[in-house]
Amino acid sequence: MPVMLSEVLDILEPCVPKERDSYFVDGTLGGGGHAEAILEKFSNVKVVGFDMDKNARDMAGSRLSEYKDRLRIVPRNFSALGDLADELSSEMGGYSCGVMFDLGVSNMQLSTPERGFSFQEDGPLDMRMDEDADIPTAADILKNSDIPELARIFREYGEERHAFRIAGAIVRARNEGKVSDTTGELTALIRRSLPAPVQRRMGGHPARRIFQALRIAVNSELESIPDGLGGAYDITGDGGAIIVIAYHSLEDRIIKQTFQRWAQDGRGSMKTRRPMVPTDEEIEKNRKSRSAKLRAFIVHKPETENA
């Protein structure tokens, strides 16, 4: 279920030219939910969807098959937007009316145990968004990092207060030959490393922040955001919208600071001073949306025509 779909459509509507064709970039295509709604609502808009995940691309391609003449799927991370700016402008006929990023892990990835994203399903500790990427998996990071490095990852990317304690438990288990190769083993180890009173005070599953941190580290997620935002600004025309949905404070902080800096530099304006959040009704229907924060920036490019 697409998160905050009505809010996305409401923000985008005044940005879509009525008198000519335009295009929209979905930087995190996923299963194609947002893209489908945009293609259905705006008949003069094409969609360019980016996604590293082959399974997601296949699912989106099937779901959006009736719109295939208005859809292009790019098997790249959204950080490549800037590199493709000239190509997209030439192919699509100018600037985009909007760009959207729905950050984080998708329900499809969480519900596939063999991808290793979920602490609630047992599977191999992989966590690569692109299964074919030649990069270290979560298991590789756990096997090859020392205590200070693991603690840094857990603290910086997961904002985990007990990062050093958990890192120490992982390395001790590794030294004893008890390697965490699966999500179930890692979850159990995290539980054993924390006293019961500490776990009760955590306000959520004790493995949640550790899994978040490993996923971010594996996929260099935070490093991709500035590049993706810069590319989004490059391809978005005057009056177009850059919309970002984030799910934790690390992402949201980068987005907020970027949009504030752009506004100060006269590159446009923030849609709202505070992030938009889902309604109670949406949270009830889709638990994933409960931590979502949506920020939008309206681009101002007086020296260009939104052609």
C-alpha positions, 0 to 999 in steps of 0.5 A: 500500500503506497504511503501517504498517497493522497498527500503526494497527489495533492502536492503534485497536482498544481505542478503538472502542466495542463497544456502539454505532456510532462514526466515524473521521476519515482526514485524508489519505484518499489512495487509501483504503487505511487507510480500507478496512481500518478499514471492513472490520475495524470494522463499527460504524465510519463513516469521514470522509475528507478530501483536497484531491486530486480524483484521490485522492477519485475513486479512494478513492470507487471503491475504497470503493464497497461501504462508501458507506453508512458513508463520507463524503468531504470535499474539504478539507485536514485543517486544516479539521477544527476548523471542521467539528467541530460539524458532524461531531459533529452528523452523526455523533452525538458524538465520534470514536473516532480521527483519522489523518494519513498525511502527505506525498505519495502513491505515486499522486501520485509516479507521475503525472508531470504532477503534478510531484512526482517528480524521477524522472519528467519533467513540469511543475513543479506540485506542488499537492495541489489542482490547482484551487487558485489558489496559486503552483506550484513553477515560479512559486516558482522564477521569482519568488523571489530567492536568499535566499528560495529558499535559505530554502525549501530550508534550512527545508523541505528541510534542505538543506545546500547551499541557497544554492549551489542557489538561486544556480544556479537564479537564474543560470539564470533570468537567462540565460533558462534557466527550469526549467519541468519536473521534469527541467530542475530535476533536471538543474540541481541536479546541475550545481550540485553537484560530484560529490564533494558528490553522492556524500556526500549519501546519496541523490538530490541533488534529493530535499530540494529537491523536498520543500522546494518541495512543502511550500512550495507546499501550506503543509504545515507550517502545516496540521499544527498546525491539523489536530492541534488540530481532531483533538483537538476532535473526538476523544472520551475514550479516542480515538486521534490517529495521525500518520505522518510522513516527515521530521523537520520534520513529526515535530518538530511532532507530537512537541512538540504531543503532549508539550505536550498530555500536560503539560497533562493532555489525554491521554497519548502511546502511546509515548515513541519513534515506532514505525517499520516492520518490515524486512518492510514496508520490503522490500515498500514502500520508501515506508515506510522513513522513516515514523515513527508517533506516537499520542496517547490523548485524555483528556476527563474533562469529556465523555462519549464520546457 
